[in-house]
Amino acid sequence: MILTVDIGNSRIKWGLWQGGSLVLHQAHEYQSATLAAVLDLAWQEREPPATVMLACVAGESVEQALQHWLEQHWQQRAAVLRTCQQCGDLKHSYAQPQDHGVDRWAAMIAARTLYQTPLCVISCGTATTVDIIDASGQHLGGQIMPGTEMMIGALQTRVPGLATLEIPEQTPAEHFASASGAALKLGVMQMAAAALDRACDEARVLLGDDMKTLMTGGAAKAIMPLMKNSVVPQPHLVLQGLAIAAQQIAV
């Protein structure tokens, strides 16, 4: 059994893999001070896995807190994925690959394993990111933009009149909303979808019409219906990339 763990800035996502299949997955909100308690609830009653594979973009202190929990409860440490110059035939474009978020790298590893075609890989989390990969596996670069919740929060923080608005959980179905909270939600989601549509269009110019667009991340389900481009949902892309990396280590 392989346990894959993706620690973002606001959520920890994890999955259990057996025989190459994801058999269980969960996601939890967390803060640095509550991480140990979240891990207690998620894992304390579980049998230790054979391997733990970790991607963490939340900083060294959070990574070490998870390692401490594993040592205390399961007497093991996680293997940690780091962004590097090459993984299989996937080749990074950055001169300094360590500057590229490891969650993006894990998603790219999974995407390249799943599809041997030109790829546009979109992740919608705290930040929204885009990475493009050509048919040979060469990464051609990417984009980073604020995530939808970050944009809503920034507007509410900076504009006093918006601070007390009730923001709906679901994106309004209409093109123009009749309440300010819904209008804010709708405007941000439409802006994100439009930006991603433009990124897809520009990527297709570089990669050709056989480009496949994959989308993952917590906000992906809400953004996808607003996009004009055809998108393949891959909700567990980062966890899958970690499982692939773990299998490579085992070999």
DRENTORMI-528971 format. One line per 3 residues: number of its first residue (from 0); their letters; for each residue x, y, z of C-alpha. Coordinates in steps of 0.1 Angstrom, whole numbers. Example, Ala and Ser with C-alpha at 12.3 -4.5 7.8 and 13.67 -1.06 7.14 Angstrom:
0 = as = 123/-45/78 | 137/-11/71 $
// end
This chain:
0 = mil = 0/0/0 | 13/35/-10 | 1/66/9 $
3 = tvd = 5/97/-12 | 2/131/5 | -2/165/-11 $
6 = ign = 1/194/14 | -10/227/-1 | -13/261/16 $
9 = sri = -48/255/30 | -56/218/25 | -40/184/29 $
12 = kwg = -50/158/3 | -41/122/6 | -48/89/-11 $
15 = lwq = -41/52/-6 | -30/32/-36 | -30/-5/-41 $
18 = ggs = -20/-23/-73 | -19/11/-91 | -55/20/-82 $
21 = lvl = -66/47/-58 | -87/29/-32 | -93/57/-7 $
24 = hqa = -88/95/-8 | -97/124/15 | -90/161/18 $
27 = hey = -89/182/50 | -86/219/57 | -57/226/81 $
30 = qsa = -35/253/96 | 0/248/108 | -11/246/145 $
33 = tla = -38/220/137 | -19/197/114 | -11/171/140 $
36 = avl = -47/169/151 | -58/166/115 | -34/137/109 $
39 = dla = -45/120/141 | -81/120/129 | -71/109/94 $
42 = wqe = -45/82/101 | -42/72/137 | -64/42/134 $
45 = rep = -49/30/101 | -22/4/95 | 11/19/84 $
48 = pat = 15/18/46 | 46/3/29 | 55/37/15 $
51 = vml = 46/73/21 | 52/98/-8 | 49/135/0 $
54 = acv = 46/167/-20 | 46/199/2 | 44/235/-9 $
57 = age = 36/248/25 | 71/253/37 | 98/233/56 $
60 = sve = 81/236/90 | 49/219/78 | 69/192/60 $
63 = qal = 89/185/91 | 57/184/112 | 43/157/90 $
66 = qhw = 76/137/91 | 75/140/129 | 40/126/130 $
69 = leq = 51/96/108 | 81/89/130 | 61/91/162 $
72 = hwq = 32/70/150 | 44/47/123 | 82/47/128 $
75 = qra = 89/58/92 | 96/88/71 | 80/100/39 $
78 = avl = 100/101/6 | 97/137/-6 | 92/145/-42 $
81 = rtc = 113/175/-54 | 110/192/-87 | 140/182/-109 $
84 = qqc = 153/186/-144 | 138/153/-158 | 115/125/-148 $
87 = gdl = 114/97/-175 | 109/115/-208 | 94/146/-191 $
90 = khs = 119/174/-193 | 116/206/-173 | 120/240/-190 $
93 = yaq = 131/260/-159 | 168/268/-155 | 161/264/-117 $
96 = pqd = 135/236/-115 | 133/240/-77 | 115/273/-83 $
99 = hgv = 86/253/-98 | 60/241/-73 | 63/204/-67 $
102 = drw = 25/199/-69 | 27/212/-104 | 55/188/-111 $
105 = aam = 36/158/-97 | 6/168/-119 | 28/169/-149 $
108 = iaa = 43/135/-142 | 9/120/-140 | -3/138/-171 $
111 = rtl = 26/127/-192 | 21/91/-180 | -16/91/-189 $
114 = yqt = -13/109/-222 | 15/109/-248 | 0/139/-266 $
117 = plc = 7/176/-263 | -8/187/-229 | -21/218/-211 $
120 = vis = -22/210/-174 | -43/233/-152 | -45/232/-114 $
123 = cgt = -71/253/-96 | -61/256/-59 | -50/285/-37 $
126 = att = -32/296/-69 | -43/287/-104 | -15/273/-125 $
129 = vdi = -10/263/-161 | 18/242/-175 | 22/230/-211 $
132 = ida = 41/200/-224 | 48/191/-261 | 44/156/-276 $
135 = sgq = 80/147/-268 | 76/154/-231 | 93/188/-231 $
138 = hlg = 78/213/-207 | 75/246/-224 | 66/268/-194 $
141 = gqi = 36/279/-175 | 15/306/-159 | 5/314/-123 $
144 = mpg = -25/334/-114 | -45/340/-81 | -70/313/-72 $
147 = tem = -107/321/-71 | -110/321/-33 | -79/343/-31 $
150 = mig = -94/368/-55 | -127/369/-36 | -109/373/-3 $
153 = alq = -87/401/-16 | -117/421/-28 | -134/416/5 $
156 = trv = -103/427/24 | -96/458/3 | -132/470/-3 $
159 = pgl = -151/477/29 | -185/475/12 | -178/439/1 $
162 = atl = -165/426/35 | -198/415/49 | -213/400/17 $
165 = eip = -226/365/19 | -208/347/-9 | -228/317/-23 $
168 = eqt = -212/283/-24 | -224/276/-59 | -216/299/-89 $
171 = pae = -248/316/-101 | -261/301/-133 | -271/334/-149 $
174 = hfa = -247/357/-168 | -254/387/-145 | -263/383/-108 $
177 = sas = -289/403/-90 | -272/403/-56 | -237/416/-48 $
180 = gaa = -224/385/-32 | -235/364/-61 | -221/391/-85 $
183 = lkl = -187/389/-68 | -187/351/-70 | -198/351/-106 $
186 = gvm = -174/378/-117 | -144/360/-102 | -153/326/-116 $
189 = qma = -160/341/-151 | -126/359/-150 | -108/327/-140 $
192 = aaa = -125/308/-168 | -118/335/-194 | -81/336/-184 $
195 = ldr = -78/298/-187 | -96/298/-220 | -71/323/-233 $
198 = acd = -42/302/-219 | -56/272/-237 | -59/291/-269 $
201 = ear = -23/303/-267 | -11/269/-258 | -29/253/-288 $
204 = vll = -10/277/-311 | 23/263/-298 | 12/227/-294 $
207 = gdd = -13/220/-322 | -49/210/-324 | -44/176/-308 $
210 = mkt = -35/192/-275 | -54/178/-245 | -63/200/-216 $
213 = lmt = -64/184/-181 | -78/201/-150 | -73/193/-114 $
216 = gga = -77/211/-80 | -105/221/-56 | -120/248/-78 $
219 = aka = -118/229/-111 | -153/215/-109 | -168/250/-106 $
222 = imp = -146/266/-133 | -149/239/-160 | -185/245/-170 $
225 = lmk = -177/282/-176 | -149/274/-200 | -153/273/-238 $
228 = nsv = -124/249/-243 | -129/212/-239 | -113/201/-206 $
231 = vpq = -107/166/-192 | -113/165/-154 | -85/147/-135 $
234 = phl = -93/154/-98 | -65/132/-84 | -37/142/-108 $
237 = vlq = -12/153/-81 | -18/122/-60 | -14/100/-91 $
240 = gla = 19/117/-99 | 31/110/-64 | 21/73/-67 $
243 = iaa = 40/71/-100 | 71/86/-84 | 68/62/-54 $
246 = qqi = 67/32/-78 | 98/45/-96 | 117/47/-63 $
249 = av = 106/12/-53 | 120/-1/-86 $
// end
